[in-house]
Amino acid sequence: LVCFIFPLTFPCAMALKKRPAAVQKKKAVLAKPIKSSASTLAKRPQSGVFVRNAPEDESSQAQFEPKHFAEGGFRFCYKGHYFEGPRKGQHCVMKEFKSGCVHEATYFHADIKAVKKAGELIQAFNDAGIVSKKTYLNEPEVWTGTGGRIVDQKMLVEPMIDGEYFKFNSNTGYAAPDSATMQALSHFSYHHSNGQYLVCDLQGGRYDGYYILTDPVIHSKKKEFGGTDLGEDGITNFMAHHKCGRFCSPNWKMPPANKMIPMFEAVAGTTFGNAELLFSEGQRKDMEIKVKKEVRISIRKLWENELEGGKKDKNQFKLIVNKSKNVESKQLP
């Protein structure tokens, strides 16, 4: 099969409903166009952080079931398998917009951009050697349908996450039990980027010696990554809910104390757009004033106790029995 790309200027949102039922039952077929340059491919990469459908200089094709097996806020997910290319016979996933067919690759720009940024942060986490297990990331690609009801449509395709699927945290600060590595990854991304970015909504597979993630969310101060990027509010809210575990360093950056009040509830699902606020603006201002006051009091107590402890140390004595069998006190050095 050959991939033909026909550039259009708008998505045909109703096209699926106009096709006859017999056509809708056919399996979808996608083809990946050949690109320049090469990279290695394995179940987990030999180098780098990305898990790909195929090296960039090799073609690949896949076939998908007609019914979705999972869905997110905006997309349906379909199981399939590669029938051509280096992953031939392995399982893969196709992600389709719920709103209907898409003929422009630009509709996936935010997804691709977020994955690229997440890859940079995950690579830095791996390079830092914080944990022995490496973390890898599925890199989705925009493919074009060549058969069935999705002919000429654009879809995201990536390798299937094998085995048990885990949701480690969300983009509002939810953290699953026994997920210290992933919580450290989110905190590290905040620290490493000097508070500009935070990678979260971490989910995927946990294997013997490594993780493979998919569909991460990036919060950014400038809201660069689409509807799941909750901006600076998302960053501070996540860190307010975050509890440092055994892999978090006490030297990693944290937001200012008065910003450690959550903006919204930490829920397991992915939050899009604007989440419901936990506190009114007035409540938040009152709490921020109280936090500043408590911090000042705590800092003063800390250094006062330190000074007092130092004075006590200088004036400590011990009782000793001298050679004459008399008891006397002696100042400690």
C-alpha positions as CSV (number, residue, x, y, z in Angstrom):
1,L,0.0,0.0,0.0
2,V,1.2,3.5,-0.8
3,C,0.6,6.6,1.4
4,F,-0.9,9.5,-0.5
5,I,-1.3,12.8,1.4
6,F,-3.9,15.3,0.1
7,P,-3.5,18.7,1.9
8,L,-6.9,20.2,2.8
9,T,-7.7,23.3,4.7
10,F,-10.3,22.1,7.2
11,P,-11.3,18.9,9.0
12,C,-14.4,17.1,7.7
13,A,-16.0,16.4,11.1
14,M,-19.1,14.6,9.7
15,A,-17.4,12.3,7.3
16,L,-17.6,9.2,9.5
17,K,-21.4,9.5,9.7
18,K,-21.8,9.8,6.0
19,R,-20.0,6.5,5.1
20,P,-22.1,3.3,4.8
21,A,-22.0,0.8,7.7
22,A,-20.3,-1.8,5.6
23,V,-17.3,0.4,5.1
24,Q,-17.1,1.3,8.8
25,K,-16.7,-2.4,9.8
26,K,-13.5,-2.7,7.7
27,K,-10.2,-2.5,9.6
28,A,-8.4,0.8,9.3
29,V,-5.1,0.8,7.4
30,L,-2.4,3.3,7.9
31,A,0.9,3.9,6.1
32,K,3.9,5.8,7.4
33,P,5.8,7.8,4.8
34,I,9.6,7.3,4.5
35,K,11.7,10.1,6.1
36,S,15.4,11.0,5.9
37,S,18.0,10.1,8.6
38,A,18.2,7.0,10.7
39,S,17.9,5.9,14.3
40,T,18.0,2.6,16.1
41,L,14.9,0.7,17.1
42,A,14.2,-1.8,19.9
43,K,11.5,-2.6,22.4
44,R,13.3,0.0,24.5
45,P,15.8,2.2,22.6
46,Q,19.5,1.3,22.7
47,S,20.2,5.0,23.0
48,G,18.2,8.1,23.7
49,V,14.8,8.2,25.3
50,F,12.2,7.7,22.5
51,V,10.4,4.4,21.6
52,R,9.4,4.7,17.9
53,N,7.3,2.9,15.4
54,A,10.3,2.5,13.1
55,P,13.6,4.2,12.4
56,E,13.0,7.5,10.5
57,D,14.4,6.1,7.2
58,E,12.2,3.0,7.1
59,S,8.5,2.7,6.1
60,S,6.0,1.0,8.2
61,Q,2.3,0.1,7.9
62,A,-0.3,-1.1,10.4
63,Q,-3.9,-2.4,10.6
64,F,-6.4,-1.5,13.3
65,E,-9.6,-2.9,14.9
66,P,-12.8,-1.0,14.1
67,K,-13.9,-0.5,17.7
68,H,-11.9,1.5,20.2
69,F,-10.7,-0.1,23.4
70,A,-10.0,3.1,25.4
71,E,-10.7,6.8,25.3
72,G,-9.5,10.0,26.8
73,G,-11.0,13.5,27.0
74,F,-10.5,14.2,23.2
75,R,-9.6,10.9,21.5
76,F,-10.5,7.3,21.0
77,C,-7.7,4.6,21.0
78,Y,-7.7,1.6,18.7
79,K,-5.6,-1.6,18.9
80,G,-3.7,-2.7,15.9
81,H,-0.6,-4.5,14.6
82,Y,2.2,-3.6,12.3
83,F,2.1,-5.7,9.1
84,E,5.1,-4.1,7.4
85,G,8.3,-2.6,8.8
86,P,10.8,-3.5,11.6
87,R,8.0,-4.0,14.1
88,K,6.0,-6.4,11.9
89,G,3.7,-8.5,14.1
90,Q,3.9,-6.3,17.1
91,H,1.0,-4.4,18.6
92,C,0.4,-0.7,18.2
93,V,-2.1,2.0,19.0
94,M,-4.0,4.5,16.8
95,K,-5.4,7.7,18.4
96,E,-8.3,9.4,16.7
97,F,-10.0,12.7,17.5
98,K,-13.6,12.2,18.9
99,S,-14.7,15.3,16.9
100,G,-14.2,13.4,13.6
101,C,-11.7,13.1,10.8
102,V,-8.7,15.3,10.5
103,H,-6.8,15.9,7.3
104,E,-4.2,18.3,8.6
105,A,-1.1,17.2,10.6
106,T,-1.1,20.6,12.4
107,Y,-4.0,19.4,14.6
108,F,-1.4,17.3,16.4
109,H,1.2,20.0,16.8
110,A,0.6,20.4,20.6
111,D,0.9,16.7,21.2
112,I,4.1,16.3,19.3
113,K,5.6,19.4,20.9
114,A,4.7,18.2,24.4
115,V,6.3,14.8,23.7
116,K,9.5,16.4,22.4
117,K,9.8,18.6,25.6
118,A,8.9,15.7,27.9
119,G,11.7,13.7,26.1
120,E,14.2,16.4,26.9
121,L,13.3,16.4,30.6
122,I,13.2,12.6,30.9
123,Q,16.6,12.3,29.2
124,A,18.0,14.8,31.8
125,F,16.4,12.7,34.6
126,N,18.0,9.5,33.2
127,D,21.4,11.2,32.8
128,A,21.3,12.5,36.4
129,G,21.3,8.8,37.6
130,I,18.8,9.5,40.4
131,V,17.3,5.9,40.1
132,S,18.7,2.8,38.5
133,K,15.7,2.2,36.3
134,K,15.7,4.2,33.1
135,T,12.5,5.9,31.8
136,Y,11.6,5.9,28.1
137,L,8.8,7.6,26.2
138,N,6.7,6.5,23.3
139,E,7.0,9.0,20.4
140,P,3.7,9.2,18.4
141,E,3.8,10.0,14.7
142,V,1.2,11.5,12.4
143,W,0.3,8.8,9.9
144,T,-2.2,8.9,7.0
145,G,-5.0,6.4,6.5
146,T,-4.9,4.4,3.2
147,G,-7.9,2.1,3.6
148,G,-11.2,1.6,5.4
149,R,-13.2,4.5,6.9
150,I,-10.0,6.5,7.7
151,V,-8.7,6.8,4.2
152,D,-6.7,10.1,3.8
153,Q,-7.3,11.0,7.5
154,K,-4.4,11.9,9.9
155,M,-4.0,9.8,13.0
156,L,-1.4,9.5,15.8
157,V,0.3,6.0,15.9
158,E,2.7,4.6,18.4
159,P,3.8,1.2,19.8
160,M,1.5,-0.5,22.3
161,I,2.4,-0.5,26.0
162,D,2.5,-4.2,26.8
163,G,1.4,-5.7,30.1
164,E,-0.2,-3.9,32.9
165,Y,-1.0,-0.2,32.4
166,F,-0.3,2.2,35.3
167,K,-1.4,5.7,35.9
168,F,1.4,7.1,38.1
169,N,0.2,10.7,38.6
170,S,-2.1,13.2,37.0
171,N,-1.8,16.8,35.8
172,T,-3.5,18.1,39.0
173,G,-1.1,16.4,41.5
174,Y,-2.7,13.0,42.1
175,A,-0.1,10.4,42.9
176,A,-0.6,6.7,42.9
177,P,0.8,4.5,45.7
178,D,4.3,3.0,45.2
179,S,5.3,5.4,42.4
180,A,8.2,7.2,44.0
181,T,10.3,7.2,40.8
182,M,7.6,8.9,38.8
183,Q,6.9,11.5,41.4
184,A,10.6,12.2,41.6
185,L,10.6,12.6,37.8
186,S,7.9,15.3,38.0
187,H,9.7,17.1,40.8
188,F,13.0,16.9,39.0
189,S,11.5,18.4,35.8
190,Y,10.4,21.4,37.8
191,H,13.9,21.7,39.4
192,H,15.8,21.1,36.2
193,S,13.9,23.7,34.2
194,N,14.1,26.3,37.0
195,G,10.4,26.2,37.5
196,Q,9.5,26.8,33.9
197,Y,8.1,23.4,33.1
198,L,6.7,20.3,34.9
199,V,6.1,17.0,33.3
200,C,3.2,15.1,34.7
201,D,0.2,12.9,33.9
202,L,2.7,10.1,33.8
203,Q,1.3,6.8,32.7
204,G,2.4,3.6,30.9
205,G,4.3,0.4,31.6
206,R,6.6,-0.6,34.5
207,Y,9.0,-3.4,33.6
208,D,12.0,-5.1,35.1
209,G,14.6,-2.4,34.9
210,Y,12.8,0.3,33.1
211,Y,9.6,2.3,32.4
212,I,7.9,3.2,29.1
213,L,5.5,6.2,29.3
214,T,3.0,7.6,26.9
215,D,0.8,10.8,26.6
216,P,2.6,13.0,29.1
217,V,1.4,16.4,30.0
218,I,3.7,19.4,30.2
219,H,2.7,22.4,32.4
220,S,4.5,25.6,31.3
221,K,4.5,29.1,32.6
222,K,3.5,30.3,29.1
223,K,0.9,27.6,28.4
224,E,2.7,26.3,25.4
225,F,1.3,22.8,25.1
226,G,-2.4,22.8,24.5
227,G,-5.5,22.2,26.6
228,T,-3.9,19.9,29.3
229,D,-1.2,22.5,30.0
230,L,-2.7,24.3,33.0
231,G,0.1,26.9,33.0
232,E,1.7,28.4,36.1
233,D,-1.3,27.6,38.2
234,G,-0.9,23.9,37.1
235,I,2.8,23.9,38.1
236,T,2.2,25.4,41.6
237,N,-0.9,23.3,42.2
238,F,1.0,20.1,41.4
239,M,3.9,21.1,43.6
240,A,1.5,22.0,46.4
241,H,0.0,18.5,46.3
242,H,3.4,16.8,45.8
243,K,4.9,14.9,48.7
244,C,8.6,14.3,48.3
245,G,9.6,10.6,48.4
246,R,12.8,8.7,48.8
247,F,14.1,9.7,45.3
248,C,13.5,13.5,45.7
249,S,16.5,15.5,46.7
250,P,16.0,18.1,49.5
251,N,18.1,20.4,47.4
252,W,15.6,20.5,44.5
253,K,13.8,23.7,43.9
254,M,10.3,24.3,45.3
255,P,7.8,27.2,44.8
256,P,7.8,30.0,47.4
257,A,5.9,28.9,50.6
258,N,3.0,31.2,50.0
259,K,2.5,29.5,46.6
260,M,2.2,26.1,48.2
261,I,-1.5,26.4,48.6
262,P,-3.3,24.2,46.0
263,M,-5.4,25.9,43.3
264,F,-7.6,22.9,42.7
265,E,-8.3,19.3,43.7
266,A,-5.9,16.5,42.8
267,V,-7.9,14.0,40.7
268,A,-6.7,10.9,39.0
269,G,-8.1,11.8,35.6
270,T,-6.6,14.3,33.1
271,T,-7.9,17.8,33.5
272,F,-8.5,20.0,30.4
273,G,-8.8,23.7,30.3
274,N,-9.7,25.4,33.6
275,A,-10.2,23.2,36.7
276,E,-12.7,24.1,39.5
277,L,-10.9,26.3,42.1
278,L,-10.7,25.0,45.6
279,F,-10.6,28.4,47.3
280,S,-12.0,31.9,46.5
281,E,-9.6,34.7,45.7
282,G,-10.2,36.2,49.2
283,Q,-9.6,32.9,50.9
284,R,-6.4,32.4,49.1
285,K,-5.1,35.9,49.9
286,D,-5.9,35.3,53.6
287,M,-4.0,32.0,53.6
288,E,-1.0,33.5,51.8
289,I,-0.7,36.2,54.5
290,K,-0.9,33.5,57.2
291,V,1.7,31.4,55.5
292,K,4.1,34.4,55.3
293,K,3.5,35.1,59.0
294,E,4.0,31.4,60.0
295,V,7.2,31.2,57.9
296,R,8.6,34.3,59.6
297,I,7.8,32.9,63.0
298,S,9.3,29.5,62.1
299,I,12.5,31.0,60.8
300,R,12.9,33.1,63.9
301,K,12.4,30.1,66.2
302,L,14.9,28.2,64.2
303,W,17.8,30.7,64.6
304,E,16.8,31.6,68.2
305,N,17.0,27.9,69.1
306,E,20.2,27.5,67.3
307,L,21.7,30.5,69.2
308,E,20.3,29.2,72.5
309,G,21.7,25.8,71.9
310,G,25.1,27.3,71.1
311,K,25.1,29.2,74.4
312,K,24.3,26.1,76.3
313,D,27.1,24.2,74.6
314,K,29.6,26.9,75.7
315,N,28.5,26.7,79.3
316,Q,28.3,23.0,79.7
317,F,30.1,21.5,82.7
318,K,30.6,18.0,84.0
319,L,31.3,16.7,87.5
320,I,34.6,14.8,88.0
321,V,36.4,13.2,90.9
322,N,40.0,14.6,91.2
323,K,43.1,12.8,92.6
324,S,42.2,14.0,96.1
325,K,38.9,12.3,95.8
326,N,37.2,15.6,95.8
327,V,34.3,16.4,93.4
328,E,34.7,19.4,91.2
329,S,33.1,20.8,88.0
330,K,34.9,21.3,84.8
331,Q,33.8,23.2,81.7
332,L,33.6,21.1,78.5
333,P,35.8,22.2,75.6
